Amino acid sequence: MTRVRRAGRITFAALSVPNYRLYFAGQSTSQIGTWMQMTAQAWLVLTLTHSGAALGGIVALQTLPVLLLAPYGGVIADRVDKRRMMIALQSAMGIQALILGLLTVTGQVRVWQIGALAFLLGLNNAFENPSRQSFMMEMVGPDHLRNAVTLNSVMVNVARTIGPAIAGILIATVGEGVCFLVNSASFAAVVTSLLAMDLSRLNPAEPTPRAKGQLREGLRYVRGTPQLAVPLLMMAAVGCLTYEFQVSLPVMASKGLHAGATGFGFMTTAMGIGAVAGGLLVAARGKIGLRPLVLAASVFGVAMTFASLAPSLAFELVALAFVGSASITFMSTGNSTLQLSAAPEMRGRVMSLWFVAFQGSTPIGGPIVGALMGVLGARAGLGLGAVTCVAVALAGLAMLAAHKARSEGSVEAQHAPDLVEPGDQPLDVLRRVVDREGRPRRRRDAEPAHQRLRTVMSRAHAHPEPAEDLADVVRVRALEREGHQRATVRGRGRTEQD
C-alpha cells in the first residue's frame, strides 16, 4: 500500500501545486466541451453539405491561422501577463461557441457561418495557445513542469474519449446546437479557475518590452540553440506527416480493414486508452532531453509500422494502443524539453513554434497523407507516419553523435576551467557555478537562491553534456540574469553575441 501511495505521489506530483489543481479542474471541464463541439461541428457540416471536401475546408479554415499567426502570438505572449491574456481569449472562445449554438438551435446556421466562426476560433487559438503553454512553467516551476505537461496531455486524451461520446448522445436526442451551448458554458470553469488562482504562488517571467524585430529575434534564438532547434525540427516533421490520424484512421478502418464506423470507433478508443496509460507512465518516470526524444521517436515509428501492417482489427487495436502511448511520450518529452531549455523571456515564442509544428502543419500534412492513400492504398497513410518517425529518430541520433564528437574535441580551458575538477559530476559543477556566478549584482533582479538552484538542477536533466558543458551553459545563464549582454552558446567553443 505504501508503494502504491508513493507511486501515486510521483505520478500526480504536479497536482500538489494548488494553482495547478485549479487549472487542471477547469481545463478538464473545458476540454470535454471542446471535443463535444468538434464532434458536433463535423456532423453538422456533413449534414448540411454531404461533402467530405466541405468538412476538410472547415478544418483548414480553423488551422490555417495557427500556421500563419502563432509565431506572432508567441511574441505577444512574451510581452504580456499570460494569465490575463488567457482569461480574455478563453472568454472569447466561449462567446464563439455561444453564437454557433444559438444559430444552430434556431435553425439559422449556414455553412459559411460555420466557416467564419471556425476561422475566428483558429485565430484565437493562434494567440491563446502560446500563452497557455508557457504559463505552465509559471504555475508549477521547473520541478514539476514535465509532470504537469504530461498530466495535461493525459487529460486531453481522456476528454477526447468522453467528449465525443456525450456529443453523440446529445446529437441523437436534442441536436448539435446543444453541444455548442454546453461547450460555451464549459469555458466558465477555466476562466473561474484562472481568476481564483493565488497570484503570490505564481512565478511570472518578466514581460519583454515591446521592440521591433522580436519575431526575428526569437527565430534567431531558436536557430542558434540546438537544444531547441532539434526538437522543433523533429516535431515539425512528425506533426506534419504522422499525427494526421483524423485523415489516416477513418480510411484505414473503412478500406484497409473493412471494419466500418464501429471499427473506427474501437480504433479511436484503443488509441486513447494507450495514450492515457502511456501518459501516466511518463508522468511517473519520464525524462527530458534529446536522447529520450530520439528513443520516443524510435518507439513511435515501430508502433506505427505494426499499425500499418496489422492484418485484422484485433491486431490493429493492440498496435494503436502502443501508438497512443508512444505519441504522448514523444509529445510530452519534446514539450518539456523546450520549456526547460528556453530562456524565460523567449519561452512564449519558442512554444508558439512548437504549436505551429504540431497543429499548424495540418493544412499541409493532411492533403499529403490523403493524396498518398489515394495512390498507394489505405495503409500508406500510417506507413508514411512510420517512415517519418524512423527518419526523425535517425537524424536525431546523428545529431547526438555529432554533439558527442564536438564535446570530446573541445578545449576545457576555454569554458570555466576553474569550475571543473577531475571526477566532477554535472550536479557538482552546477552547485559550484550557482554559488560563484549565480548571484545578481542588484538584489531586485534576483530570484530566491534556492529557486535558482532548483531551476538550474532541473535544466541539467535536459542536457546530455558532461560537466564542462554544463558549467558553460550555466555561466551563460548567470550572465543573462545579471543583465549582461545575452549570449548563445553554439555547440562548444563558440559564443555568439546577440
CORLIN-V237698 format. One record per residue. N is the residue number from 1. RES is the residue in one small letter. SS is DSSP state (H for helix, E for strand, - for the rest). PHI is phi in whole degrees, 0 to 359 (999 if undefined). PSI is psi in degrees with one decimal (999 if undefined). Layout:
BEGIN
N/RES/SS/PHI/PSI
N/RES/SS/PHI/PSI
END
This chain:
BEGIN
1/m/-/999/-38.7
2/t/H/296/-40.0
3/r/H/296/-38.7
4/v/H/297/-43.9
5/r/H/296/-41.2
6/r/H/296/-42.5
7/a/H/297/-38.9
8/g/H/296/-40.5
9/r/H/296/-38.1
10/i/H/289/-44.9
11/t/H/295/-38.0
12/f/-/247/35.7
13/a/H/301/-39.0
14/a/H/296/-24.4
15/l/H/288/-7.0
16/s/H/286/-13.2
17/v/-/273/116.8
18/p/H/304/-43.0
19/n/H/296/-37.2
20/y/H/291/-34.1
21/r/H/300/-44.0
22/l/H/300/-48.7
23/y/H/300/-44.7
24/f/H/297/-42.0
25/a/H/295/-44.5
26/g/H/295/-43.2
27/q/H/292/-34.3
28/s/H/301/-45.6
29/t/H/295/-45.6
30/s/H/293/-38.1
31/q/H/294/-36.8
32/i/H/299/-43.9
33/g/H/297/-38.0
34/t/H/297/-43.9
35/w/H/291/-30.6
36/m/H/298/-44.9
37/q/H/294/-42.3
38/m/H/300/-42.3
39/t/H/294/-47.2
40/a/H/293/-36.8
41/q/H/295/-43.5
42/a/H/297/-42.8
43/w/H/294/-38.6
44/l/H/295/-43.1
45/v/H/297/-43.4
46/l/H/295/-35.1
47/t/H/294/-39.3
48/l/H/282/-32.3
49/t/H/245/-24.2
50/h/-/54/36.0
51/s/-/225/124.0
52/g/H/290/-30.5
53/a/H/295/-39.3
54/a/H/296/-40.2
55/l/H/296/-41.6
56/g/H/297/-35.8
57/g/H/295/-39.0
58/i/H/294/-42.0
59/v/H/298/-40.7
60/a/H/296/-40.9
61/l/H/298/-33.6
62/q/H/281/-27.6
63/t/H/260/-18.6
64/l/H/299/-41.8
65/p/H/300/-31.7
66/v/H/296/-44.4
67/l/H/298/-39.3
68/l/H/271/-34.5
69/l/H/243/-12.5
70/a/H/302/-37.7
71/p/H/301/-39.3
72/y/H/290/-32.1
73/g/H/301/-33.3
74/g/H/292/-36.8
75/v/H/299/-45.0
76/i/H/296/-40.7
77/a/H/300/-35.6
78/d/H/286/-17.4
79/r/H/267/-22.4
80/v/-/240/173.1
81/d/-/288/113.5
82/k/H/294/-37.4
83/r/H/297/-45.4
84/r/H/295/-39.3
85/m/H/296/-40.3
86/m/H/297/-40.5
87/i/H/300/-45.3
88/a/H/295/-45.6
89/l/H/284/-34.1
90/q/H/295/-37.0
91/s/H/297/-41.1
92/a/H/296/-37.2
93/m/H/297/-39.8
94/g/H/298/-39.1
95/i/H/293/-40.5
96/q/H/300/-45.3
97/a/H/295/-36.5
98/l/H/296/-44.3
99/i/H/297/-45.5
100/l/H/297/-39.3
101/g/H/295/-44.0
102/l/H/294/-41.1
103/l/H/299/-37.5
104/t/H/285/-46.9
105/v/H/292/-24.3
106/t/-/270/-2.6
107/g/-/77/15.3
108/q/-/261/-2.3
109/v/-/290/141.2
110/r/-/231/160.3
111/v/H/298/-40.3
112/w/H/295/-30.9
113/q/H/291/-40.1
114/i/H/298/-42.4
115/g/H/297/-43.9
116/a/H/296/-42.8
117/l/H/290/-33.6
118/a/H/295/-39.4
119/f/H/296/-42.1
120/l/H/296/-38.1
121/l/H/295/-41.7
122/g/H/296/-38.5
123/l/H/299/-42.5
124/n/H/296/-44.7
125/n/H/299/-35.7
126/a/H/299/-28.3
127/f/H/258/-28.9
128/e/H/280/-38.5
129/n/H/296/-44.8
130/p/H/302/-38.5
131/s/H/295/-43.5
132/r/H/294/-41.7
133/q/H/296/-46.3
134/s/H/283/-19.9
135/f/H/291/-21.9
136/m/H/302/-43.0
137/m/H/297/-37.7
138/e/H/292/-28.3
139/m/H/282/-47.8
140/v/H/249/-15.5
141/g/H/76/172.6
142/p/H/293/-26.9
143/d/H/298/-38.0
144/h/H/248/8.4
145/l/H/298/-51.6
146/r/H/303/-42.7
147/n/H/295/-41.9
148/a/H/295/-42.6
149/v/H/297/-42.5
150/t/H/292/-44.1
151/l/H/299/-35.4
152/n/H/296/-40.5
153/s/H/294/-39.0
154/v/H/299/-44.8
155/m/H/299/-40.5
156/v/H/297/-40.3
157/n/H/289/-34.7
158/v/H/296/-43.4
159/a/H/297/-34.1
160/r/H/294/-24.4
161/t/H/276/-41.6
162/i/H/282/-45.7
163/g/H/303/-53.5
164/p/H/299/-33.5
165/a/H/296/-45.4
166/i/H/296/-41.5
167/a/H/299/-41.0
168/g/H/300/-40.7
169/i/H/294/-44.4
170/l/H/292/-39.2
171/i/H/299/-41.7
172/a/H/289/-24.5
173/t/H/255/-48.4
174/v/-/237/-5.4
175/g/-/103/166.0
176/e/H/294/-33.4
177/g/H/302/-35.5
178/v/H/294/-33.9
179/c/H/299/-42.4
180/f/H/294/-39.4
181/l/H/293/-39.1
182/v/H/296/-41.0
183/n/H/297/-39.9
184/s/H/301/-43.8
185/a/H/292/-30.3
186/s/H/294/-24.0
187/f/H/292/-20.8
188/a/H/298/-32.8
189/a/H/294/-46.1
190/v/H/288/-36.9
191/v/H/295/-42.3
192/t/H/298/-41.0
193/s/H/297/-38.1
194/l/H/291/-38.3
195/l/H/290/-30.2
196/a/-/274/-2.9
197/m/-/294/149.3
198/d/-/278/104.3
199/l/H/295/-26.8
200/s/H/292/-19.0
201/r/H/267/-4.2
202/l/-/276/154.8
203/n/-/236/69.6
204/p/-/292/141.8
205/a/-/287/149.4
206/e/-/295/124.9
207/p/-/302/139.1
208/t/-/282/126.1
209/p/-/300/146.2
210/r/-/295/132.4
211/a/-/202/161.5
212/k/-/285/149.8
213/g/-/76/18.1
214/q/H/289/-30.2
215/l/H/293/-45.2
216/r/H/296/-36.6
217/e/H/299/-42.7
218/g/H/296/-41.3
219/l/H/294/-40.2
220/r/H/296/-39.7
221/y/H/298/-44.6
222/v/H/293/-43.2
223/r/H/297/-33.0
224/g/-/268/4.4
225/t/-/237/99.4
226/p/H/303/-33.6
227/q/H/298/-20.7
228/l/H/258/-44.1
229/a/H/296/-42.4
230/v/H/295/-51.3
231/p/H/301/-36.1
232/l/H/293/-41.2
233/l/H/294/-39.2
234/m/H/298/-45.0
235/m/H/291/-33.6
236/a/H/299/-44.0
237/a/H/290/-48.4
238/v/H/292/-40.7
239/g/H/297/-33.9
240/c/H/284/-39.7
241/l/H/243/-13.0
242/t/-/253/-40.2
243/y/-/277/19.9
244/e/-/272/49.7
245/f/H/291/-26.2
246/q/H/293/-17.5
247/v/H/261/-45.9
248/s/H/282/-37.8
249/l/H/291/-45.3
250/p/H/301/-39.9
251/v/H/291/-39.5
252/m/H/297/-40.1
253/a/H/294/-44.2
254/s/H/277/-41.8
255/k/H/253/-28.0
256/g/H/276/-40.4
257/l/-/246/-9.8
258/h/-/54/44.1
259/a/-/261/-9.9
260/g/H/70/-168.7
261/a/H/296/-36.5
262/t/H/296/-44.0
263/g/H/297/-39.3
264/f/H/298/-40.4
265/g/H/298/-42.4
266/f/H/296/-39.2
267/m/H/296/-44.1
268/t/H/297/-41.7
269/t/H/296/-43.4
270/a/H/300/-41.5
271/m/H/293/-38.1
272/g/H/295/-42.0
273/i/H/297/-43.1
274/g/H/297/-38.8
275/a/H/295/-41.6
276/v/H/295/-47.2
277/a/H/297/-45.3
278/g/H/295/-38.6
279/g/H/297/-41.5
280/l/H/294/-36.4
281/l/H/293/-42.9
282/v/H/295/-38.7
283/a/H/300/-33.6
284/a/H/274/-37.5
285/r/H/229/6.2
286/g/-/292/156.7
287/k/-/235/168.5
288/i/-/234/165.0
289/g/-/120/172.7
290/l/H/291/-39.0
291/r/H/298/-49.8
292/p/H/298/-31.2
293/l/H/292/-40.5
294/v/H/297/-42.7
295/l/H/298/-43.1
296/a/H/297/-40.6
297/a/H/296/-37.5
298/s/H/296/-47.6
299/v/H/296/-39.9
300/f/H/301/-45.2
301/g/H/297/-41.0
302/v/H/295/-44.9
303/a/H/297/-40.9
304/m/H/295/-35.2
305/t/H/298/-47.3
306/f/H/297/-38.0
307/a/H/295/-37.1
308/s/H/287/-24.2
309/l/H/258/-3.1
310/a/-/304/127.1
311/p/-/279/-16.3
312/s/-/215/169.1
313/l/H/297/-37.8
314/a/H/298/-47.1
315/f/H/295/-36.5
316/e/H/296/-39.5
317/l/H/296/-41.8
318/v/H/295/-45.2
319/a/H/297/-40.9
320/l/H/291/-29.0
321/a/H/298/-41.8
322/f/H/290/-35.3
323/v/H/299/-45.0
324/g/H/299/-42.8
325/s/H/296/-45.1
326/a/H/292/-36.1
327/s/H/294/-42.4
328/i/H/288/-31.2
329/t/H/296/-47.2
330/f/H/299/-46.3
331/m/H/295/-48.0
332/s/H/293/-40.0
333/t/H/297/-45.3
334/g/H/295/-43.7
335/n/H/299/-48.7
336/s/H/294/-39.5
337/t/H/300/-43.6
338/l/H/295/-45.4
339/q/H/294/-38.6
340/l/H/283/-24.2
341/s/H/271/-22.2
342/a/-/281/143.2
343/a/-/295/143.9
344/p/H/306/-40.2
345/e/H/286/-7.8
346/m/H/248/-3.1
347/r/H/298/-39.7
348/g/H/298/-43.2
349/r/H/292/-38.5
350/v/H/296/-45.7
351/m/H/288/-24.6
352/s/H/294/-37.3
353/l/H/293/-35.0
354/w/H/298/-42.7
355/f/H/294/-39.8
356/v/H/298/-44.5
357/a/H/296/-35.6
358/f/H/275/-51.0
359/q/H/252/-32.1
360/g/H/292/-16.5
361/s/-/278/-4.1
362/t/H/303/-43.4
363/p/H/298/-19.6
364/i/H/267/-50.8
365/g/H/290/-38.1
366/g/H/304/-53.3
367/p/H/297/-34.6
368/i/H/296/-47.8
369/v/H/297/-43.9
370/g/H/298/-43.7
371/a/H/295/-39.6
372/l/H/296/-41.0
373/m/H/294/-32.2
374/g/H/294/-29.3
375/v/H/267/-44.6
376/l/H/255/-7.0
377/g/-/110/171.2
378/a/-/296/-32.3
379/r/-/283/-12.7
380/a/H/293/-28.6
381/g/H/296/-50.5
382/l/H/292/-33.7
383/g/H/296/-40.9
384/l/H/298/-40.0
385/g/H/298/-39.6
386/a/H/295/-46.0
387/v/H/298/-40.2
388/t/H/298/-45.3
389/c/H/298/-43.9
390/v/H/295/-42.8
391/a/H/297/-41.2
392/v/H/296/-41.9
393/a/H/297/-42.5
394/l/H/296/-40.6
395/a/H/296/-42.6
396/g/H/297/-38.4
397/l/H/296/-40.1
398/a/H/296/-38.3
399/m/H/293/-37.6
400/l/H/297/-42.4
401/a/H/296/-40.6
402/a/H/295/-39.5
403/h/H/294/-39.6
404/k/H/296/-39.6
405/a/H/296/-41.6
406/r/H/296/-40.3
407/s/H/296/-41.4
408/e/H/292/-28.3
409/g/-/265/5.8
410/s/-/280/159.9
411/v/-/259/117.9
412/e/H/299/-31.9
413/a/H/293/-20.5
414/q/H/285/-20.5
415/h/-/229/94.2
416/a/-/49/55.2
417/p/H/296/-29.6
418/d/H/288/-8.6
419/l/H/263/-6.8
420/v/-/240/127.8
421/e/-/239/156.0
422/p/-/304/135.1
423/g/-/84/3.5
424/d/-/295/142.1
425/q/-/267/155.2
426/p/H/307/-41.8
427/l/H/292/-29.0
428/d/H/298/-43.4
429/v/H/294/-41.2
430/l/H/299/-43.9
431/r/H/298/-40.5
432/r/H/293/-40.8
433/v/H/294/-44.1
434/v/H/299/-39.9
435/d/H/292/-37.5
436/r/H/268/-38.6
437/e/H/251/-14.1
438/g/-/273/2.4
439/r/-/265/112.5
440/p/-/296/153.7
441/r/-/289/-33.0
442/r/-/256/127.2
443/r/H/298/-35.5
444/r/H/291/-15.7
445/d/H/271/-5.9
446/a/-/273/152.1
447/e/-/252/161.2
448/p/-/307/140.3
449/a/H/300/-40.1
450/h/H/293/-33.4
451/q/H/287/-36.5
452/r/H/300/-43.8
453/l/H/297/-43.1
454/r/H/297/-41.2
455/t/H/300/-48.3
456/v/H/294/-41.9
457/m/H/297/-38.5
458/s/H/293/-39.7
459/r/H/294/-25.1
460/a/H/301/-35.2
461/h/-/290/-15.5
462/a/-/275/-7.2
463/h/-/243/125.2
464/p/-/277/2.6
465/e/-/292/157.8
466/p/-/286/-178.0
467/a/H/301/-38.8
468/e/H/299/-42.3
469/d/H/296/-41.1
470/l/H/295/-37.1
471/a/H/299/-41.0
472/d/H/295/-44.9
473/v/H/300/-47.4
474/v/H/288/-32.3
475/r/H/300/-43.3
476/v/H/297/-42.2
477/r/H/300/-40.7
478/a/H/296/-41.6
479/l/H/297/-39.9
480/e/H/299/-46.2
481/r/H/292/-28.6
482/e/-/282/-4.0
483/g/-/89/11.8
484/h/-/287/174.4
485/q/-/302/128.8
486/r/-/291/145.1
487/a/E/226/149.5
488/t/E/239/123.0
489/v/E/278/123.2
490/r/-/251/107.1
491/g/-/67/-127.5
492/r/-/227/136.2
493/g/-/93/-3.1
494/r/-/231/131.3
495/t/E/233/124.6
496/e/E/251/117.2
497/q/E/291/133.9
498/d/-/277/999
END
